[in-house]
């Protein structure tokens, strides 16, 4: 059983824990479905403890990139859940059951999309080769292993830096983390090899892999062993490993450099998000534009976002005009223009523009979220509620959608709906007791509505089942 402590850490209560039957065919790996259950339970637990990024534009970009890589990988079950951690540290991780995590700080280290894809393809390879299950099998042969301790240590691994969590863990848990998470050299080599096959299959540059690994290794020279980025603790790099990767890349045909403006725009978004202050971000991008940035257009875009964040909407509008004419249909610029309108309190204007865009891009998630926000600010909460309710059927696993929906339902007076949406938000964030309370509140308010009451009652049973499964794990 995984137990939450008062300090937010997860500890392993191994008393009475029964590992499941690992048999699947003639192997001793977990079944794929059991891994899926583990991954979903872990993801809910993880969201509860770690700050995540609520940027639908960045999320959609990363999700599309991961799905493109997965389609060229050896991964059989391609149901993948992405979580983006709000942290400047260099880290990415894979969790059994198809969960891939990315710290947004990784985009600051990866200078091109292909370099970022190198890390993501490596993590996909860990999933496709079932390294978690194989690790459990190995540990069972070598020494008794608590599955809950393994999952608990995965949470620590994936947090920002992990040092505070490691310090707070007991000596026993720290030892479990070390033995469970430090993938064997063979697993790392296998993930490097298969990850490069995935990278090449997706039409990307195999030479991006040694370039990315070399830059990451160089960055470690400024750290003590205890200060290493978490990715490098769990995926140790060495000169020989980089040499192997470079030699492997030579076996593939050269790939012409690609226009990765999409990626450079995402890097700009991350730079703005991770800056200490908006004014610091403004100064950074102005400085870049005085030199020779990798992408001048992306630097202008970063300046636009920085100016909006700094409350300088008029300057942001002028800056946006300098790049918008080049790409009038680019979603990032359309959304930035709507943000400027809202910053100027021209909410109706933002609503009108975003509504027109949605006519040609129905269901687009970043556009829909921006449109609902503009509607809410324009005192049209009833319409915003309907927009988000429809969108929740397309993207039911987005916690930020349910959070916004609860907010607009509160403004529109739909209190039962507010409780129901809060429950969905809490479910996705692993707060199952709070979700149950919200569903009970909603049920009291809908006694005369038999259809809604039946839906709420079923959701209460779902929550109870989730709690039972979590206890079993």
C-alpha positions as CSV (number, residue, x, y, z in Angstrom):
1,X,0.0,0.0,0.0
2,X,1.2,3.5,-0.7
3,X,0.7,5.9,2.2
4,X,0.8,9.7,2.1
5,X,2.8,11.3,4.9
6,X,2.2,14.7,6.4
7,X,5.2,16.1,4.5
8,X,3.7,15.0,1.1
9,X,6.0,12.1,0.5
10,X,4.8,8.7,-0.4
11,X,6.1,5.9,1.8
12,X,5.7,2.2,1.3
13,X,3.7,0.2,3.7
14,X,4.7,-3.3,2.8
15,X,3.0,-5.2,5.5
16,X,0.6,-7.8,3.9
17,X,1.6,-6.7,0.4
18,X,1.0,-9.4,-2.1
19,X,2.7,-9.1,-5.5
20,X,0.4,-10.0,-8.3
21,X,1.0,-13.0,-10.5
22,X,3.7,-11.7,-12.9
23,X,3.0,-14.4,-15.4
24,X,2.1,-13.5,-18.9
25,X,2.5,-16.3,-21.4
26,X,5.8,-17.9,-20.7
27,X,7.4,-14.8,-19.3
28,X,7.5,-13.5,-15.8
29,X,6.7,-9.9,-16.6
30,X,3.7,-8.0,-15.4
31,X,0.7,-8.2,-17.8
32,X,0.3,-5.1,-19.9
33,X,-3.1,-4.4,-18.3
34,X,-1.6,-4.6,-14.8
35,X,1.1,-2.2,-15.9
36,X,-1.6,0.1,-17.2
37,X,-3.4,0.1,-13.8
38,X,-0.1,0.8,-12.1
39,X,0.6,3.7,-14.4
40,X,-2.8,5.3,-13.9
41,X,-2.6,5.0,-10.1
42,X,0.9,6.4,-10.1
43,X,-0.1,9.4,-12.4
44,X,-3.0,10.4,-10.1
45,X,-0.7,10.1,-7.1
46,X,2.1,12.1,-8.8
47,X,-0.2,15.0,-9.9
48,X,-1.2,15.4,-6.3
49,X,2.4,16.0,-5.1
50,X,4.2,17.8,-8.0
51,X,3.5,21.1,-9.6
52,X,2.5,20.5,-13.3
53,X,2.3,22.8,-16.3
54,X,-1.1,24.0,-17.3
55,X,-0.2,25.3,-20.8
56,X,-2.5,23.6,-23.4
57,X,-0.3,24.9,-26.2
58,X,2.9,23.3,-24.9
59,X,1.1,20.2,-23.8
60,X,-0.4,19.6,-27.2
61,X,2.9,20.2,-28.9
62,X,4.7,17.6,-26.7
63,X,1.8,15.1,-26.9
64,X,1.9,15.3,-30.7
65,X,5.7,14.8,-30.8
66,X,5.5,11.8,-28.4
67,X,2.7,10.2,-30.4
68,X,4.7,10.7,-33.7
69,X,7.7,9.0,-32.1
70,X,5.5,6.2,-30.6
71,X,4.1,5.4,-34.0
72,X,7.6,4.6,-35.2
73,X,8.6,2.7,-32.0
74,X,8.3,-0.9,-30.8
75,X,5.7,0.1,-28.3
76,X,2.7,-2.3,-28.7
77,X,0.2,-0.5,-26.4
78,X,0.3,3.1,-27.6
79,X,-2.0,4.6,-25.0
80,X,0.3,7.2,-23.6
81,X,-0.4,9.7,-20.9
82,X,1.8,12.8,-20.7
83,X,2.6,14.8,-17.6
84,X,4.6,18.0,-17.8
85,X,6.4,19.0,-14.6
86,X,6.9,22.7,-13.8
87,X,10.6,22.6,-13.0
88,X,13.8,24.1,-14.6
89,X,15.7,20.9,-14.0
90,X,16.8,18.5,-16.8
91,X,14.6,15.5,-16.5
92,X,12.3,13.1,-18.4
93,X,11.0,9.8,-17.2
94,X,8.8,6.8,-18.1
95,X,6.5,4.9,-15.8
96,X,5.0,1.5,-16.5
97,X,1.6,1.6,-18.1
98,X,2.4,4.3,-20.7
99,X,3.1,7.4,-18.6
100,X,5.8,9.8,-19.9
101,X,6.9,12.8,-17.9
102,X,8.8,15.8,-19.1
103,X,10.2,18.7,-17.0
104,X,9.7,21.9,-19.0
105,X,13.3,22.8,-18.1
106,X,14.4,20.0,-20.5
107,X,13.4,22.3,-23.4
108,X,16.0,24.8,-22.2
109,X,18.7,22.2,-22.5
110,X,17.6,20.7,-25.9
111,X,18.4,23.3,-28.6
112,X,16.5,21.6,-31.4
113,X,13.4,19.5,-31.7
114,X,15.5,16.5,-32.7
115,X,17.5,16.8,-29.5
116,X,14.4,16.8,-27.4
117,X,13.0,13.8,-29.4
118,X,16.2,11.9,-28.6
119,X,15.3,12.0,-24.9
120,X,11.7,11.2,-25.5
121,X,12.5,8.3,-27.9
122,X,14.8,6.9,-25.2
123,X,12.0,7.0,-22.6
124,X,9.6,5.3,-25.1
125,X,12.2,2.6,-25.5
126,X,12.2,2.0,-21.7
127,X,8.4,1.4,-22.0
128,X,8.5,-0.8,-25.1
129,X,11.3,-3.0,-23.7
130,X,9.4,-3.4,-20.4
131,X,12.4,-2.4,-18.3
132,X,10.3,-1.7,-15.2
133,X,8.8,-5.3,-15.2
134,X,12.2,-6.8,-16.0
135,X,13.7,-4.8,-13.1
136,X,11.1,-6.1,-10.7
137,X,11.8,-9.7,-11.9
138,X,15.6,-9.2,-11.4
139,X,15.1,-7.7,-8.0
140,X,12.9,-10.6,-6.9
141,X,15.6,-13.0,-7.9
142,X,18.3,-11.0,-6.0
143,X,16.4,-9.9,-2.9
144,X,12.8,-9.3,-1.6
145,X,11.3,-6.2,-3.2
146,X,8.3,-4.2,-2.2
147,X,6.4,-3.1,-5.3
148,X,5.0,-0.2,-3.4
149,X,8.5,1.0,-2.5
150,X,9.4,0.9,-6.2
151,X,6.4,3.1,-7.1
152,X,7.1,5.4,-4.2
153,X,10.6,5.9,-5.3
154,X,9.5,6.6,-8.8
155,X,7.6,9.6,-7.4
156,X,10.7,10.9,-5.7
157,X,12.7,10.4,-8.9
158,X,10.4,12.4,-11.0
159,X,10.1,15.4,-8.7
160,X,12.0,18.6,-9.2
161,X,15.5,17.8,-8.3
162,X,14.5,15.2,-5.8
163,X,17.0,16.2,-3.1
164,X,14.5,17.3,-0.5
165,X,12.5,14.1,-1.0
166,X,15.6,11.9,-0.8
167,X,16.7,13.7,2.4
168,X,13.4,13.0,4.0
169,X,13.3,9.4,3.1
170,X,14.4,6.8,5.6
171,X,17.7,4.9,5.0
172,X,15.7,1.9,3.9
173,X,13.7,3.8,1.3
174,X,16.8,5.5,0.0
175,X,18.4,2.1,-0.5
176,X,15.3,0.9,-2.3
177,X,15.3,3.9,-4.6
178,X,19.0,3.3,-5.5
179,X,18.5,-0.3,-6.3
180,X,15.1,0.1,-8.1
181,X,15.7,3.2,-10.2
182,X,19.2,3.1,-11.4
183,X,18.6,1.2,-14.6
184,X,21.3,-1.3,-15.5
185,X,23.9,-0.4,-18.0
186,X,22.4,-3.0,-20.4
187,X,18.9,-1.4,-20.1
188,X,20.4,2.0,-20.9
189,X,22.3,0.7,-23.9
190,X,19.2,-1.0,-25.2
191,X,17.1,2.2,-24.8
192,X,19.8,4.1,-26.6
193,X,19.9,1.7,-29.5
194,X,16.1,1.3,-29.9
195,X,15.5,5.0,-29.2
196,X,17.7,5.9,-32.1
197,X,15.8,3.5,-34.3
198,X,12.6,5.3,-33.3
199,X,14.2,8.7,-34.0
200,X,15.4,7.7,-37.5
201,X,12.1,6.0,-38.2
202,X,10.4,9.4,-37.5
203,X,12.6,11.1,-40.0
204,X,14.8,12.8,-37.4
205,X,18.6,13.3,-37.2
206,X,20.4,10.4,-35.5
207,X,23.3,12.8,-34.8
208,X,21.0,14.7,-32.4
209,X,21.4,11.9,-29.9
210,X,25.2,12.2,-29.3
211,X,24.9,16.0,-29.5
212,X,22.3,16.1,-26.8
213,X,24.0,13.6,-24.6
214,X,27.4,15.4,-24.9
215,X,25.8,18.7,-23.9
216,X,24.2,17.1,-20.9
217,X,27.5,15.5,-19.9
218,X,29.3,18.8,-20.2
219,X,26.7,20.5,-18.0
220,X,27.6,18.0,-15.2
221,X,31.1,19.3,-14.9
222,X,29.6,22.3,-13.0
223,X,27.8,20.0,-10.5
224,X,28.9,17.9,-7.5
225,X,27.7,14.3,-7.5
226,X,24.9,15.2,-5.1
227,X,23.8,18.1,-7.3
228,X,23.5,16.2,-10.6
229,X,20.2,16.7,-12.5
230,X,17.8,13.9,-11.8
231,X,17.9,12.6,-15.3
232,X,21.7,12.1,-15.1
233,X,21.4,10.2,-11.8
234,X,19.0,7.7,-13.2
235,X,20.5,7.7,-16.7
236,X,24.3,8.0,-16.1
237,X,26.3,9.3,-19.0
238,X,29.9,8.7,-19.8
239,X,32.3,9.4,-22.6
240,X,32.2,5.8,-23.8
241,X,28.4,5.8,-23.9
242,X,28.4,9.0,-26.0
243,X,31.1,7.5,-28.3
244,X,28.9,4.4,-28.7
245,X,25.9,6.6,-29.6
246,X,28.0,8.6,-32.1
247,X,29.2,5.4,-33.8
248,X,25.7,4.1,-33.9
249,X,24.5,7.3,-35.6
250,X,27.1,6.8,-38.4
251,X,25.2,3.7,-39.5
252,X,22.3,5.9,-40.6
253,X,22.0,8.3,-43.5
254,X,22.5,12.0,-42.9
255,X,19.3,14.0,-42.4
256,X,19.0,17.5,-43.7
257,X,18.4,20.1,-41.1
258,X,14.6,20.7,-40.5
259,X,12.8,23.9,-39.9
260,X,11.8,23.5,-36.2
261,X,10.1,26.9,-35.6
262,X,7.3,25.1,-33.8
263,X,9.9,23.8,-31.2
264,X,11.7,27.2,-30.9
265,X,8.3,28.8,-30.1
266,X,7.7,26.2,-27.4
267,X,11.2,26.9,-26.0
268,X,10.3,30.6,-25.9
269,X,7.1,29.8,-24.0
270,X,9.1,27.8,-21.4
271,X,11.7,30.5,-21.0
272,X,8.9,33.0,-20.2
273,X,7.2,30.6,-17.8
274,X,10.5,29.8,-15.9
275,X,11.8,33.4,-15.7
276,X,11.9,34.8,-12.2
277,X,10.0,37.9,-13.3
278,X,8.3,39.1,-16.6
279,X,10.7,42.0,-16.8
280,X,13.7,39.6,-16.6
281,X,12.2,37.8,-19.5
282,X,11.6,41.0,-21.5
283,X,15.3,41.9,-21.0
284,X,16.4,38.4,-22.0
285,X,14.6,38.4,-25.4
286,X,15.5,42.0,-26.2
287,X,19.1,40.9,-25.6
288,X,18.7,38.0,-27.9
289,X,17.3,40.2,-30.7
290,X,20.3,42.4,-30.5
291,X,22.5,39.4,-31.3
292,X,21.9,36.4,-33.5
293,X,19.4,34.1,-31.9
294,X,18.7,30.6,-33.2
295,X,15.3,31.8,-34.3
296,X,14.6,35.5,-34.6
297,X,10.9,34.9,-35.0
298,X,10.8,32.8,-31.8
299,X,12.7,35.5,-29.9
300,X,10.1,38.1,-31.0
301,X,7.4,35.7,-29.9
302,X,9.1,35.3,-26.5
303,X,9.2,39.0,-26.2
304,X,5.5,39.3,-27.0
305,X,4.6,36.8,-24.2
306,X,7.0,38.5,-21.8
307,X,5.4,41.9,-22.5
308,X,1.9,40.5,-22.0
309,X,3.0,38.9,-18.6
310,X,4.6,42.3,-17.6
311,X,1.2,44.1,-18.2
312,X,2.5,46.0,-21.3
313,X,-0.2,44.9,-23.8
314,X,0.3,47.8,-26.2
315,X,4.0,47.1,-26.6
316,X,3.1,43.4,-27.0
317,X,0.7,44.2,-29.8
318,X,3.2,46.2,-31.8
319,X,5.8,43.4,-31.3
320,X,3.3,40.7,-32.4
321,X,2.6,42.7,-35.6
322,X,6.2,42.3,-36.6
323,X,5.9,38.5,-36.9
324,X,2.2,37.9,-37.4
325,X,2.2,39.0,-41.0
326,X,4.7,36.3,-41.9
327,X,2.4,33.5,-40.5
328,X,-1.1,34.8,-40.2
329,X,-2.6,31.4,-39.5
330,X,-0.2,30.3,-36.8
331,X,-2.1,29.3,-33.7
332,X,0.5,30.6,-31.3
333,X,0.1,34.1,-32.7
334,X,-3.7,33.9,-32.8
335,X,-3.8,33.0,-29.1
336,X,-1.3,35.7,-28.2
337,X,-3.5,38.3,-30.0
338,X,-6.5,37.1,-27.9
339,X,-4.4,37.3,-24.7
340,X,-3.6,40.9,-25.6
341,X,-7.3,41.7,-26.2
342,X,-8.1,40.2,-22.8
343,X,-5.2,42.2,-21.1
344,X,-6.8,45.3,-22.6
345,X,-10.2,44.3,-21.2
346,X,-11.5,43.8,-24.7
347,X,-13.1,40.5,-23.9
348,X,-15.9,40.6,-26.5
349,X,-13.3,41.2,-29.2
350,X,-11.3,38.1,-28.0
351,X,-14.5,36.0,-28.0
352,X,-15.3,37.0,-31.5
353,X,-11.8,36.3,-32.9
354,X,-11.5,32.9,-31.1
355,X,-15.0,31.9,-32.2
356,X,-14.1,32.5,-35.8
357,X,-10.9,30.4,-35.4
358,X,-12.8,27.5,-33.9
359,X,-15.1,27.4,-36.9
360,X,-12.2,26.2,-39.0
361,X,-10.5,24.3,-36.2
362,X,-13.4,22.6,-34.3
363,X,-12.3,20.8,-31.1
364,X,-8.8,22.3,-31.0
365,X,-8.0,22.2,-27.3
366,X,-5.8,25.3,-26.8
367,X,-8.3,27.4,-28.8
368,X,-11.2,26.0,-26.9
369,X,-9.6,26.7,-23.5
370,X,-8.8,30.2,-24.6
371,X,-12.3,30.7,-25.9
372,X,-13.9,29.5,-22.7
373,X,-11.6,31.8,-20.7
374,X,-12.6,34.8,-22.9
375,X,-16.3,33.9,-22.5
376,X,-16.0,33.7,-18.8
377,X,-14.2,37.1,-18.6
378,X,-16.9,38.5,-20.9
379,X,-19.6,37.5,-18.4
380,X,-20.9,34.7,-20.7
381,X,-20.3,31.8,-18.2
382,X,-23.3,29.9,-19.3
383,X,-21.9,29.6,-22.9
384,X,-18.4,28.9,-21.5
385,X,-19.9,26.0,-19.5
386,X,-21.5,24.4,-22.5
387,X,-18.2,24.8,-24.5
388,X,-16.2,23.1,-21.8
389,X,-18.7,20.4,-21.2
390,X,-18.5,19.4,-24.9
391,X,-14.7,19.6,-24.7
392,X,-14.6,17.4,-21.7
393,X,-15.9,14.6,-23.8
394,X,-12.9,15.0,-26.1
395,X,-10.2,15.5,-23.4
396,X,-11.6,14.0,-20.2
397,X,-8.1,13.6,-18.6
398,X,-7.1,17.3,-18.5
399,X,-7.3,18.5,-14.9
400,X,-7.1,22.1,-15.9
401,X,-10.3,21.8,-18.0
402,X,-12.2,20.4,-15.0
403,X,-10.8,23.2,-12.8
404,X,-11.9,25.9,-15.3
405,X,-15.3,24.2,-15.8
406,X,-16.0,24.2,-12.1
407,X,-15.1,27.9,-12.0
408,X,-17.5,28.9,-14.8
409,X,-20.3,26.6,-13.3
410,X,-19.9,28.5,-10.1
411,X,-20.3,31.8,-11.9
412,X,-23.3,30.5,-13.8
413,X,-25.0,29.2,-10.7
414,X,-24.8,25.5,-11.5
415,X,-23.6,24.4,-8.0
416,X,-24.3,20.7,-8.6
417,X,-22.2,20.9,-11.7
418,X,-19.5,22.7,-9.9
419,X,-19.2,19.9,-7.3
420,X,-19.3,17.3,-10.1
421,X,-16.4,19.0,-12.0
422,X,-14.4,19.4,-8.8
423,X,-14.8,15.7,-8.3
424,X,-13.3,15.0,-11.7
425,X,-10.5,17.3,-11.0
426,X,-9.7,15.6,-7.7
427,X,-9.9,12.2,-9.3
428,X,-7.3,13.1,-11.8
429,X,-5.1,14.5,-9.0
430,X,-5.4,11.5,-6.8
431,X,-7.4,13.1,-4.0
432,X,-10.1,10.4,-4.0
433,X,-11.5,11.2,-0.6
434,X,-12.1,14.8,-1.7
435,X,-13.6,13.6,-4.9
436,X,-16.1,11.4,-3.0
437,X,-17.2,14.3,-0.9
438,X,-17.8,16.5,-3.9
439,X,-19.9,13.8,-5.6
440,X,-21.9,13.4,-2.4
441,X,-22.6,17.1,-2.3
442,X,-23.7,17.0,-5.9
443,X,-25.9,14.0,-5.3
444,X,-27.8,15.8,-2.5
445,X,-28.6,18.7,-4.9
446,X,-29.9,16.4,-7.7
447,X,-32.2,14.0,-5.8
448,X,-35.1,14.8,-8.2
449,X,-33.1,14.3,-11.3
450,X,-32.9,10.6,-11.7
451,X,-30.6,10.5,-14.7
452,X,-28.0,12.8,-13.1
453,X,-28.3,11.0,-9.8
454,X,-27.6,7.7,-11.5
455,X,-24.5,9.1,-13.2
456,X,-23.2,10.5,-9.9
457,X,-24.0,7.3,-8.0
458,X,-22.0,5.3,-10.6
459,X,-19.1,7.8,-10.3
460,X,-19.1,7.2,-6.6
461,X,-18.8,3.5,-7.2
462,X,-15.9,4.2,-9.6
463,X,-14.1,6.2,-6.9
464,X,-14.6,3.4,-4.4
465,X,-13.2,0.9,-6.9
466,X,-10.2,3.2,-7.5
467,X,-9.5,3.3,-3.8
468,X,-9.8,-0.5,-3.5
469,X,-7.3,-1.0,-6.4
470,X,-4.9,1.5,-4.9
471,X,-4.9,-0.4,-1.7
472,X,-4.4,-3.7,-3.5
473,X,-1.3,-2.2,-5.3
